[in-house]
Amino acid sequence: MRLLTLYLIGYFVLLLGAAWALWQSGILAELPGVWVAIGAVIAVGFGIMLAVTSSAPGVRTRS
């Protein structure tokens, strides 16, 4: 559980850094707020899915 929390914190820091870079470059100012919110929800959902699948104990795939 600790690694899941650490992974999610790192992912949110990455998202905040990317959003800050887009805001400073002026790209976010040109987009409607609805699309920015939709993109943020998708990115957060993707991060949660990655965190859960990467930290699932005992799940192994056969090759």
Order of alpha helices (4+ residues) and beta strands (2+ residues): alpha-alpha-alpha
